[in-house]
Structures are given as C-alpha cells and as structure tokens.
C-alpha cells in the first residue's frame, strides 16, 4: 500500500464532510466525533514524520552527507 499526503488530505476533507452532516445526531454523531479525533491524531503523526524526513534530507544536504540516506529514510 502506498499512500501520499494528497491521500491524507482527501481523508481529512472526507472526515470534515461526515462531521458536517446535519442529519448526524446522538450516538452516531458522538461516534463520528471520536473517529475524527483518531483521524486527527494519526494525521498529526504522519505530518510530523513527513516534517522529520524533510528536515533530515535538508540537513544531510547542508552537511554534505553523500553516503546515502539515513536508514529511517530508506524506502
């Protein structure tokens, strides 16, 4: 499975649409709110990981590292 930040963006907007459903009430609304909290937490971790990878690449270039990618960046 290969996901992109574009996929993440689509998932976040889909979640927003589900939360915006005015017919969603009571327990169903509470379940969707809990799901949204989980999606937000996972999304935040994905974004933080992406930031870490970008920073690692940036500093590797700045410091002239030419020995390949750090292990955590290998695909």
PDB file of N, CA, C and O in Angstrom:
ATOM      1  N   UNK A   1       0.850  -1.173   0.000  1.00  0.00           N
ATOM      2  CA  UNK A   1       0.000   0.000   0.000  1.00  0.00           C
ATOM      3  C   UNK A   1       0.895   1.236   0.000  1.00  0.00           C
ATOM      4  O   UNK A   1       1.828   1.335   0.797  1.00  0.00           O
ATOM      5  N   UNK A   2       0.612   2.152  -0.876  1.00  0.00           N
ATOM      6  CA  UNK A   2       1.399   3.368  -0.959  1.00  0.00           C
ATOM      7  C   UNK A   2       0.439   4.550  -0.859  1.00  0.00           C
ATOM      8  O   UNK A   2      -0.420   4.738  -1.720  1.00  0.00           O
ATOM      9  N   UNK A   3       0.591   5.334   0.185  1.00  0.00           N
ATOM     10  CA  UNK A   3      -0.262   6.493   0.394  1.00  0.00           C
ATOM     11  C   UNK A   3       0.558   7.759   0.239  1.00  0.00           C
ATOM     12  O   UNK A   3       1.775   7.758   0.424  1.00  0.00           O
ATOM     13  N   UNK A   4      -0.123   8.831  -0.100  1.00  0.00           N
ATOM     14  CA  UNK A   4       0.534  10.118  -0.282  1.00  0.00           C
ATOM     15  C   UNK A   4      -0.094  11.150   0.645  1.00  0.00           C
ATOM     16  O   UNK A   4      -1.133  10.907   1.258  1.00  0.00           O
ATOM     17  N   UNK A   5       0.556  12.305   0.736  1.00  0.00           N
ATOM     18  CA  UNK A   5      -0.042  13.385   1.518  1.00  0.00           C
ATOM     19  C   UNK A   5      -1.331  13.868   0.857  1.00  0.00           C
ATOM     20  O   UNK A   5      -2.218  14.386   1.535  1.00  0.00           O
ATOM     21  N   UNK A   6      -1.439  13.702  -0.449  1.00  0.00           N
ATOM     22  CA  UNK A   6      -2.698  14.016  -1.139  1.00  0.00           C
ATOM     23  C   UNK A   6      -3.820  13.112  -0.662  1.00  0.00           C
ATOM     24  O   UNK A   6      -4.955  13.558  -0.490  1.00  0.00           O
ATOM     25  N   UNK A   7      -3.500  11.824  -0.446  1.00  0.00           N
ATOM     26  CA  UNK A   7      -4.498  10.886   0.093  1.00  0.00           C
ATOM     27  C   UNK A   7      -4.922  11.312   1.493  1.00  0.00           C
ATOM     28  O   UNK A   7      -6.103  11.272   1.838  1.00  0.00           O
ATOM     29  N   UNK A   8      -3.941  11.719   2.293  1.00  0.00           N
ATOM     30  CA  UNK A   8      -4.248  12.186   3.653  1.00  0.00           C
ATOM     31  C   UNK A   8      -5.181  13.388   3.592  1.00  0.00           C
ATOM     32  O   UNK A   8      -6.150  13.466   4.348  1.00  0.00           O
ATOM     33  N   UNK A   9      -4.893  14.313   2.703  1.00  0.00           N
ATOM     34  CA  UNK A   9      -5.730  15.493   2.540  1.00  0.00           C
ATOM     35  C   UNK A   9      -7.162  15.092   2.186  1.00  0.00           C
ATOM     36  O   UNK A   9      -8.119  15.643   2.731  1.00  0.00           O
ATOM     37  N   UNK A  10      -7.304  14.131   1.272  1.00  0.00           N
ATOM     38  CA  UNK A  10      -8.637  13.661   0.891  1.00  0.00           C
ATOM     39  C   UNK A  10      -9.370  13.030   2.070  1.00  0.00           C
ATOM     40  O   UNK A  10     -10.568  13.251   2.248  1.00  0.00           O
ATOM     41  N   UNK A  11      -8.656  12.245   2.874  1.00  0.00           N
ATOM     42  CA  UNK A  11      -9.274  11.628   4.057  1.00  0.00           C
ATOM     43  C   UNK A  11      -9.734  12.682   5.057  1.00  0.00           C
ATOM     44  O   UNK A  11     -10.806  12.562   5.651  1.00  0.00           O
ATOM     45  N   UNK A  12      -8.924  13.703   5.236  1.00  0.00           N
ATOM     46  CA  UNK A  12      -9.285  14.763   6.185  1.00  0.00           C
ATOM     47  C   UNK A  12     -10.528  15.521   5.714  1.00  0.00           C
ATOM     48  O   UNK A  12     -11.411  15.831   6.513  1.00  0.00           O
ATOM     49  N   UNK A  13     -10.591  15.813   4.428  1.00  0.00           N
ATOM     50  CA  UNK A  13     -11.784  16.500   3.921  1.00  0.00           C
ATOM     51  C   UNK A  13     -13.018  15.604   3.970  1.00  0.00           C
ATOM     52  O   UNK A  13     -14.121  16.090   4.221  1.00  0.00           O
ATOM     53  N   UNK A  14     -12.850  14.322   3.738  1.00  0.00           N
ATOM     54  CA  UNK A  14     -13.977  13.388   3.843  1.00  0.00           C
ATOM     55  C   UNK A  14     -14.478  13.342   5.284  1.00  0.00           C
ATOM     56  O   UNK A  14     -15.684  13.297   5.527  1.00  0.00           O
ATOM     57  N   UNK A  15     -13.549  13.355   6.236  1.00  0.00           N
ATOM     58  CA  UNK A  15     -13.943  13.362   7.648  1.00  0.00           C
ATOM     59  C   UNK A  15     -14.697  14.640   7.980  1.00  0.00           C
ATOM     60  O   UNK A  15     -15.698  14.608   8.695  1.00  0.00           O
ATOM     61  N   UNK A  16     -14.218  15.756   7.464  1.00  0.00           N
ATOM     62  CA  UNK A  16     -14.895  17.033   7.686  1.00  0.00           C
ATOM     63  C   UNK A  16     -16.315  17.000   7.125  1.00  0.00           C
ATOM     64  O   UNK A  16     -17.243  17.513   7.749  1.00  0.00           O
ATOM     65  N   UNK A  17     -16.481  16.406   5.965  1.00  0.00           N
ATOM     66  CA  UNK A  17     -17.818  16.289   5.380  1.00  0.00           C
ATOM     67  C   UNK A  17     -18.733  15.439   6.257  1.00  0.00           C
ATOM     68  O   UNK A  17     -19.903  15.770   6.448  1.00  0.00           O
ATOM     69  N   UNK A  18     -18.188  14.334   6.794  1.00  0.00           N
ATOM     70  CA  UNK A  18     -19.020  13.490   7.675  1.00  0.00           C
ATOM     71  C   UNK A  18     -19.424  14.255   8.928  1.00  0.00           C
ATOM     72  O   UNK A  18     -20.558  14.135   9.391  1.00  0.00           O
ATOM     73  N   UNK A  19     -18.508  15.034   9.473  1.00  0.00           N
ATOM     74  CA  UNK A  19     -18.833  15.814  10.672  1.00  0.00           C
ATOM     75  C   UNK A  19     -19.838  16.925  10.373  1.00  0.00           C
ATOM     76  O   UNK A  19     -20.575  17.355  11.261  1.00  0.00           O
ATOM     77  N   UNK A  20     -19.869  17.384   9.138  1.00  0.00           N
ATOM     78  CA  UNK A  20     -20.768  18.472   8.746  1.00  0.00           C
ATOM     79  C   UNK A  20     -22.172  17.994   8.406  1.00  0.00           C
ATOM     80  O   UNK A  20     -23.049  18.810   8.125  1.00  0.00           O
ATOM     81  N   UNK A  21     -22.396  16.683   8.426  1.00  0.00           N
ATOM     82  CA  UNK A  21     -23.707  16.123   8.100  1.00  0.00           C
ATOM     83  C   UNK A  21     -24.706  16.511   9.190  1.00  0.00           C
ATOM     84  O   UNK A  21     -24.631  16.019  10.316  1.00  0.00           O
ATOM     85  N   UNK A  22     -25.628  17.385   8.848  1.00  0.00           N
ATOM     86  CA  UNK A  22     -26.596  17.888   9.830  1.00  0.00           C
ATOM     87  C   UNK A  22     -27.592  16.821  10.284  1.00  0.00           C
ATOM     88  O   UNK A  22     -28.269  17.007  11.295  1.00  0.00           O
ATOM     89  N   UNK A  23     -27.690  15.727   9.567  1.00  0.00           N
ATOM     90  CA  UNK A  23     -28.599  14.649   9.957  1.00  0.00           C
ATOM     91  C   UNK A  23     -27.968  13.722  10.992  1.00  0.00           C
ATOM     92  O   UNK A  23     -28.655  12.889  11.585  1.00  0.00           O
ATOM     93  N   UNK A  24     -26.679  13.865  11.207  1.00  0.00           N
ATOM     94  CA  UNK A  24     -25.963  13.036  12.165  1.00  0.00           C
ATOM     95  C   UNK A  24     -26.221  13.578  13.566  1.00  0.00           C
ATOM     96  O   UNK A  24     -25.896  14.726  13.868  1.00  0.00           O
ATOM     97  N   UNK A  25     -26.808  12.741  14.416  1.00  0.00           N
ATOM     98  CA  UNK A  25     -27.178  13.198  15.763  1.00  0.00           C
ATOM     99  C   UNK A  25     -26.936  12.091  16.780  1.00  0.00           C
ATOM    100  O   UNK A  25     -26.725  10.934  16.417  1.00  0.00           O
ATOM    101  N   UNK A  26     -26.969  12.452  18.030  1.00  0.00           N
ATOM    102  CA  UNK A  26     -26.900  11.485  19.119  1.00  0.00           C
ATOM    103  C   UNK A  26     -25.650  10.632  19.106  1.00  0.00           C
ATOM    104  O   UNK A  26     -24.534  11.124  18.938  1.00  0.00           O
ATOM    105  N   UNK A  27     -25.870   9.324  19.289  1.00  0.00           N
ATOM    106  CA  UNK A  27     -24.745   8.385  19.368  1.00  0.00           C
ATOM    107  C   UNK A  27     -23.940   8.338  18.075  1.00  0.00           C
ATOM    108  O   UNK A  27     -22.716   8.211  18.108  1.00  0.00           O
ATOM    109  N   UNK A  28     -24.620   8.441  16.940  1.00  0.00           N
ATOM    110  CA  UNK A  28     -23.913   8.407  15.660  1.00  0.00           C
ATOM    111  C   UNK A  28     -22.969   9.604  15.544  1.00  0.00           C
ATOM    112  O   UNK A  28     -21.855   9.471  15.038  1.00  0.00           O
ATOM    113  N   UNK A  29     -23.410  10.763  16.010  1.00  0.00           N
ATOM    114  CA  UNK A  29     -22.568  11.954  15.989  1.00  0.00           C
ATOM    115  C   UNK A  29     -21.378  11.776  16.932  1.00  0.00           C
ATOM    116  O   UNK A  29     -20.249  12.126  16.587  1.00  0.00           O
ATOM    117  N   UNK A  30     -21.632  11.236  18.110  1.00  0.00           N
ATOM    118  CA  UNK A  30     -20.542  11.010  19.074  1.00  0.00           C
ATOM    119  C   UNK A  30     -19.506  10.033  18.510  1.00  0.00           C
ATOM    120  O   UNK A  30     -18.302  10.227  18.680  1.00  0.00           O
ATOM    121  N   UNK A  31     -19.982   8.994  17.845  1.00  0.00           N
ATOM    122  CA  UNK A  31     -19.055   8.039  17.224  1.00  0.00           C
ATOM    123  C   UNK A  31     -18.211   8.717  16.154  1.00  0.00           C
ATOM    124  O   UNK A  31     -17.013   8.461  16.040  1.00  0.00           O
ATOM    125  N   UNK A  32     -18.844   9.581  15.375  1.00  0.00           N
ATOM    126  CA  UNK A  32     -18.101  10.283  14.321  1.00  0.00           C
ATOM    127  C   UNK A  32     -17.095  11.259  14.914  1.00  0.00           C
ATOM    128  O   UNK A  32     -16.004  11.435  14.373  1.00  0.00           O
ATOM    129  N   UNK A  33     -17.453  11.884  16.003  1.00  0.00           N
ATOM    130  CA  UNK A  33     -16.518  12.795  16.689  1.00  0.00           C
ATOM    131  C   UNK A  33     -15.314  12.012  17.203  1.00  0.00           C
ATOM    132  O   UNK A  33     -14.177  12.464  17.066  1.00  0.00           O
ATOM    133  N   UNK A  34     -15.553  10.853  17.788  1.00  0.00           N
ATOM    134  CA  UNK A  34     -14.442  10.016  18.271  1.00  0.00           C
ATOM    135  C   UNK A  34     -13.572   9.552  17.104  1.00  0.00           C
ATOM    136  O   UNK A  34     -12.346   9.533  17.208  1.00  0.00           O
ATOM    137  N   UNK A  35     -14.207   9.181  16.003  1.00  0.00           N
ATOM    138  CA  UNK A  35     -13.452   8.775  14.815  1.00  0.00           C
ATOM    139  C   UNK A  35     -12.604   9.943  14.325  1.00  0.00           C
ATOM    140  O   UNK A  35     -11.443   9.759  13.962  1.00  0.00           O
ATOM    141  N   UNK A  36     -13.178  11.138  14.314  1.00  0.00           N
ATOM    142  CA  UNK A  36     -12.450  12.330  13.864  1.00  0.00           C
ATOM    143  C   UNK A  36     -11.240  12.597  14.755  1.00  0.00           C
ATOM    144  O   UNK A  36     -10.181  12.986  14.262  1.00  0.00           O
ATOM    145  N   UNK A  37     -11.388  12.393  16.053  1.00  0.00           N
ATOM    146  CA  UNK A  37     -10.260  12.577  16.969  1.00  0.00           C
ATOM    147  C   UNK A  37      -9.139  11.601  16.630  1.00  0.00           C
ATOM    148  O   UNK A  37      -7.965  11.974  16.623  1.00  0.00           O
ATOM    149  N   UNK A  38      -9.497  10.369  16.353  1.00  0.00           N
ATOM    150  CA  UNK A  38      -8.494   9.362  15.988  1.00  0.00           C
ATOM    151  C   UNK A  38      -7.816   9.711  14.672  1.00  0.00           C
ATOM    152  O   UNK A  38      -6.595   9.610  14.551  1.00  0.00           O
ATOM    153  N   UNK A  39      -8.603  10.120  13.693  1.00  0.00           N
ATOM    154  CA  UNK A  39      -8.048  10.505  12.391  1.00  0.00           C
ATOM    155  C   UNK A  39      -7.093  11.681  12.565  1.00  0.00           C
ATOM    156  O   UNK A  39      -6.027  11.716  11.949  1.00  0.00           O
ATOM    157  N   UNK A  40      -7.470  12.636  13.396  1.00  0.00           N
ATOM    158  CA  UNK A  40      -6.625  13.805  13.654  1.00  0.00           C
ATOM    159  C   UNK A  40      -5.306  13.399  14.290  1.00  0.00           C
ATOM    160  O   UNK A  40      -4.253  13.901  13.898  1.00  0.00           O
ATOM    161  N   UNK A  41      -5.345  12.507  15.259  1.00  0.00           N
ATOM    162  CA  UNK A  41      -4.118  12.063  15.928  1.00  0.00           C
ATOM    163  C   UNK A  41      -3.185  11.351  14.964  1.00  0.00           C
ATOM    164  O   UNK A  41      -1.987  11.629  14.938  1.00  0.00           O
ATOM    165  N   UNK A  42      -3.722  10.442  14.176  1.00  0.00           N
ATOM    166  CA  UNK A  42      -2.897   9.710  13.208  1.00  0.00           C
ATOM    167  C   UNK A  42      -2.355  10.678  12.155  1.00  0.00           C
ATOM    168  O   UNK A  42      -1.182  10.603  11.786  1.00  0.00           O
ATOM    169  N   UNK A  43      -3.197  11.576  11.677  1.00  0.00           N
ATOM    170  CA  UNK A  43      -2.769  12.555  10.676  1.00  0.00           C
ATOM    171  C   UNK A  43      -1.632  13.418  11.199  1.00  0.00           C
ATOM    172  O   UNK A  43      -0.673  13.696  10.479  1.00  0.00           O
ATOM    173  N   UNK A  44      -1.739  13.836  12.441  1.00  0.00           N
ATOM    174  CA  UNK A  44      -0.680  14.649  13.045  1.00  0.00           C
ATOM    175  C   UNK A  44       0.643  13.897  13.077  1.00  0.00           C
ATOM    176  O   UNK A  44       1.696  14.477  12.816  1.00  0.00           O
ATOM    177  N   UNK A  45       0.591  12.616  13.393  1.00  0.00           N
ATOM    178  CA  UNK A  45       1.812  11.804  13.411  1.00  0.00           C
ATOM    179  C   UNK A  45       2.405  11.673  12.008  1.00  0.00           C
ATOM    180  O   UNK A  45       3.623  11.738  11.842  1.00  0.00           O
ATOM    181  N   UNK A  46       1.557  11.490  11.010  1.00  0.00           N
ATOM    182  CA  UNK A  46       2.027  11.392   9.631  1.00  0.00           C
ATOM    183  C   UNK A  46       2.705  12.693   9.215  1.00  0.00           C
ATOM    184  O   UNK A  46       3.769  12.674   8.596  1.00  0.00           O
ATOM    185  N   UNK A  47       2.090  13.812   9.553  1.00  0.00           N
ATOM    186  CA  UNK A  47       2.653  15.114   9.210  1.00  0.00           C
ATOM    187  C   UNK A  47       3.971  15.343   9.937  1.00  0.00           C
ATOM    188  O   UNK A  47       4.923  15.849   9.343  1.00  0.00           O
ATOM    189  N   UNK A  48       4.040  14.979  11.211  1.00  0.00           N
ATOM    190  CA  UNK A  48       5.296  15.116  11.962  1.00  0.00           C
ATOM    191  C   UNK A  48       6.390  14.245  11.359  1.00  0.00           C
ATOM    192  O   UNK A  48       7.543  14.666  11.269  1.00  0.00           O
ATOM    193  N   UNK A  49       6.035  13.050  10.954  1.00  0.00           N
ATOM    194  CA  UNK A  49       7.009  12.166  10.325  1.00  0.00           C
ATOM    195  C   UNK A  49       7.503  12.756   9.003  1.00  0.00           C
ATOM    196  O   UNK A  49       8.696  12.707   8.706  1.00  0.00           O
ATOM    197  N   UNK A  50       6.590  13.309   8.219  1.00  0.00           N
ATOM    198  CA  UNK A  50       6.971  13.954   6.965  1.00  0.00           C
ATOM    199  C   UNK A  50       7.910  15.126   7.199  1.00  0.00           C
ATOM    200  O   UNK A  50       8.867  15.323   6.451  1.00  0.00           O
ATOM    201  N   UNK A  51       7.633  15.903   8.240  1.00  0.00           N
ATOM    202  CA  UNK A  51       8.498  17.026   8.591  1.00  0.00           C
ATOM    203  C   UNK A  51       9.877  16.539   8.996  1.00  0.00           C
ATOM    204  O   UNK A  51      10.883  17.137   8.615  1.00  0.00           O
ATOM    205  N   UNK A  52       9.934  15.470   9.757  1.00  0.00           N
ATOM    206  CA  UNK A  52      11.209  14.892  10.164  1.00  0.00           C
ATOM    207  C   UNK A  52      12.019  14.450   8.951  1.00  0.00           C
ATOM    208  O   UNK A  52      13.218  14.718   8.875  1.00  0.00           O
ATOM    209  N   UNK A  53      11.379  13.780   8.012  1.00  0.00           N
ATOM    210  CA  UNK A  53      12.065  13.318   6.801  1.00  0.00           C
ATOM    211  C   UNK A  53      12.589  14.504   6.004  1.00  0.00           C
ATOM    212  O   UNK A  53      13.732  14.493   5.547  1.00  0.00           O
ATOM    213  N   UNK A  54      11.749  15.536   5.835  1.00  0.00           N
ATOM    214  CA  UNK A  54      12.190  16.718   5.099  1.00  0.00           C
ATOM    215  C   UNK A  54      13.385  17.383   5.780  1.00  0.00           C
ATOM    216  O   UNK A  54      14.351  17.759   5.116  1.00  0.00           O
ATOM    217  N   UNK A  55      13.320  17.526   7.093  1.00  0.00           N
ATOM    218  CA  UNK A  55      14.428  18.139   7.830  1.00  0.00           C
ATOM    219  C   UNK A  55      15.695  17.292   7.740  1.00  0.00           C
ATOM    220  O   UNK A  55      16.791  17.832   7.595  1.00  0.00           O
ATOM    221  N   UNK A  56      15.553  15.986   7.825  1.00  0.00           N
ATOM    222  CA  UNK A  56      16.718  15.102   7.726  1.00  0.00           C
ATOM    223  C   UNK A  56      17.369  15.254   6.359  1.00  0.00           C
ATOM    224  O   UNK A  56      18.594  15.332   6.265  1.00  0.00           O
ATOM    225  N   UNK A  57      16.570  15.297   5.301  1.00  0.00           N
ATOM    226  CA  UNK A  57      17.114  15.488   3.950  1.00  0.00           C
ATOM    227  C   UNK A  57      17.783  16.848   3.820  1.00  0.00           C
ATOM    228  O   UNK A  57      18.860  16.969   3.236  1.00  0.00           O
ATOM    229  N   UNK A  58      17.133  17.871   4.370  1.00  0.00           N
ATOM    230  CA  UNK A  58      17.677  19.230   4.306  1.00  0.00           C
ATOM    231  C   UNK A  58      19.044  19.297   4.979  1.00  0.00           C
ATOM    232  O   UNK A  58      19.995  19.827   4.404  1.00  0.00           O
ATOM    233  N   UNK A  59      19.147  18.761   6.194  1.00  0.00           N
ATOM    234  CA  UNK A  59      20.411  18.833   6.921  1.00  0.00           C
ATOM    235  C   UNK A  59      21.468  17.929   6.298  1.00  0.00           C
ATOM    236  O   UNK A  59      22.653  18.261   6.320  1.00  0.00           O
ATOM    237  N   UNK A  60      21.064  16.811   5.754  1.00  0.00           N
ATOM    238  CA  UNK A  60      22.025  15.934   5.075  1.00  0.00           C
ATOM    239  C   UNK A  60      22.655  16.666   3.889  1.00  0.00           C
ATOM    240  O   UNK A  60      23.860  16.560   3.661  1.00  0.00           O
ATOM    241  N   UNK A  61      21.846  17.403   3.141  1.00  0.00           N
ATOM    242  CA  UNK A  61      22.370  18.176   2.011  1.00  0.00           C
ATOM    243  C   UNK A  61      23.264  19.310   2.489  1.00  0.00           C
ATOM    244  O   UNK A  61      24.336  19.544   1.933  1.00  0.00           O
ATOM    245  N   UNK A  62      22.810  20.020   3.539  1.00  0.00           N
ATOM    246  CA  UNK A  62      23.596  21.132   4.082  1.00  0.00           C
ATOM    247  C   UNK A  62      24.957  20.662   4.592  1.00  0.00           C
ATOM    248  O   UNK A  62      25.959  21.359   4.434  1.00  0.00           O
ATOM    249  N   UNK A  63      24.986  19.505   5.192  1.00  0.00           N
ATOM    250  CA  UNK A  63      26.219  18.999   5.793  1.00  0.00           C
ATOM    251  C   UNK A  63      27.030  18.147   4.821  1.00  0.00           C
ATOM    252  O   UNK A  63      28.075  17.606   5.183  1.00  0.00           O
ATOM    253  N   UNK A  64      26.547  18.030   3.590  1.00  0.00           N
ATOM    254  CA  UNK A  64      27.296  17.320   2.574  1.00  0.00           C
ATOM    255  C   UNK A  64      27.337  15.813   2.746  1.00  0.00           C
ATOM    256  O   UNK A  64      28.293  15.167   2.317  1.00  0.00           O
ATOM    257  N   UNK A  65      26.325  15.250   3.360  1.00  0.00           N
ATOM    258  CA  UNK A  65      26.265  13.798   3.530  1.00  0.00           C
ATOM    259  C   UNK A  65      25.989  13.166   2.176  1.00  0.00           C
ATOM    260  O   UNK A  65      24.968  13.451   1.549  1.00  0.00           O
ATOM    261  N   UNK A  66      26.904  12.301   1.720  1.00  0.00           N
ATOM    262  CA  UNK A  66      26.735  11.663   0.416  1.00  0.00           C
ATOM    263  C   UNK A  66      26.726  10.145   0.526  1.00  0.00           C
ATOM    264  O   UNK A  66      26.820   9.444  -0.482  1.00  0.00           O
ATOM    265  N   UNK A  67      26.617   9.655   1.713  1.00  0.00           N
ATOM    266  CA  UNK A  67      26.722   8.206   1.954  1.00  0.00           C
ATOM    267  C   UNK A  67      25.369   7.515   1.856  1.00  0.00           C
ATOM    268  O   UNK A  67      25.188   6.435   2.419  1.00  0.00           O
ATOM    269  N   UNK A  68      24.445   8.101   1.171  1.00  0.00           N
ATOM    270  CA  UNK A  68      23.107   7.504   1.093  1.00  0.00           C
ATOM    271  C   UNK A  68      22.213   8.100   2.169  1.00  0.00           C
ATOM    272  O   UNK A  68      22.635   8.905   3.000  1.00  0.00           O
ATOM    273  N   UNK A  69      21.009   7.686   2.119  1.00  0.00           N
ATOM    274  CA  UNK A  69      20.019   8.200   3.070  1.00  0.00           C
ATOM    275  C   UNK A  69      20.215   7.570   4.438  1.00  0.00           C
ATOM    276  O   UNK A  69      20.673   6.432   4.546  1.00  0.00           O
ATOM    277  N   UNK A  70      19.868   8.312   5.485  1.00  0.00           N
ATOM    278  CA  UNK A  70      19.818   7.684   6.800  1.00  0.00           C
ATOM    279  C   UNK A  70      18.845   6.515   6.754  1.00  0.00           C
ATOM    280  O   UNK A  70      17.869   6.550   6.006  1.00  0.00           O
ATOM    281  N   UNK A  71      19.095   5.513   7.523  1.00  0.00           N
ATOM    282  CA  UNK A  71      18.307   4.288   7.470  1.00  0.00           C
ATOM    283  C   UNK A  71      16.797   4.524   7.556  1.00  0.00           C
ATOM    284  O   UNK A  71      16.022   3.873   6.855  1.00  0.00           O
ATOM    285  N   UNK A  72      16.390   5.440   8.404  1.00  0.00           N
ATOM    286  CA  UNK A  72      14.957   5.700   8.583  1.00  0.00           C
ATOM    287  C   UNK A  72      14.301   6.295   7.332  1.00  0.00           C
ATOM    288  O   UNK A  72      13.075   6.307   7.225  1.00  0.00           O
ATOM    289  N   UNK A  73      15.104   6.784   6.393  1.00  0.00           N
ATOM    290  CA  UNK A  73      14.544   7.380   5.187  1.00  0.00           C
ATOM    291  C   UNK A  73      14.494   6.418   4.026  1.00  0.00           C
ATOM    292  O   UNK A  73      13.941   6.735   2.973  1.00  0.00           O
ATOM    293  N   UNK A  74      15.065   5.248   4.211  1.00  0.00           N
ATOM    294  CA  UNK A  74      15.075   4.278   3.117  1.00  0.00           C
ATOM    295  C   UNK A  74      13.670   3.768   2.860  1.00  0.00           C
ATOM    296  O   UNK A  74      12.893   3.554   3.791  1.00  0.00           O
ATOM    297  N   UNK A  75      13.352   3.577   1.589  1.00  0.00           N
ATOM    298  CA  UNK A  75      12.005   3.162   1.230  1.00  0.00           C
ATOM    299  C   UNK A  75      11.828   1.730   1.026  1.00  0.00           C
ATOM    300  O   UNK A  75      10.723   1.282   0.719  1.00  0.00           O
TER     301      UNK A  75
END
